[in-house]
């Protein structure tokens, strides 16, 4: 079964990583991260999720990756969710 990995890197903050059951679940987790960390007083968060994600990472200088990993290795390693 494939695992979907979400990795987030923002300047000055610890890297975050998490395993998800689907690409949709990883994208939802990414949007929740954006909502939880949106602190731009001069701009309301866009209602469109894709625009909100793009705006957030453009402003923070951060990056994210959503990638599929084949096999169950992550389950066997008890993936901690934070690097």
C-alpha positions, -999 to +999 in steps of 0.1 A: +000+000+000+014+034-009+021+060+018+018+097+010+044+119+027+038+156+034+071+174+041+070+211+051+101+234+055+098+270+066+127+293+074+135+294+111+111+266+120+116+228+126+108+207+095+075+189+096+067+155+080+038+132+082+025+101+065-010+101+050-033+075+035-040+095+003-029+125-017-062+142-007-055+136+030-020+151+026-034+181+008-060+186+036-032+184+062-013+210+042-043+233+041-048+229+079-011+239+084-016+270+063-048+279+082-031+274+116-001+295+107-016+323+086-005+355+103-005+381+075-024+411+089-023+428+055-040+400+036-070+378+043-065+342+036-079+333+001-110+311+002-097+290-026-074+263-010-049+263-038-045+301-038-042+301+000-014+275-001+005+293-029+002+327-011+013+312+022+044+296+009+053+326-014+051+349+017+069+326+041+096+315+017+088+279+028+085+248+006+065+217+008+065+183-009+038+157-013+053+124-024+042+088-027+063+061-011+057+025-021+057-003+005+050-004+042+085+007+055+071+038+071+046+018+092+073-006+103+095+024+114+068+040+134+073+073+115+073+101+141+057+129+119+084+155+127+120+157+116 
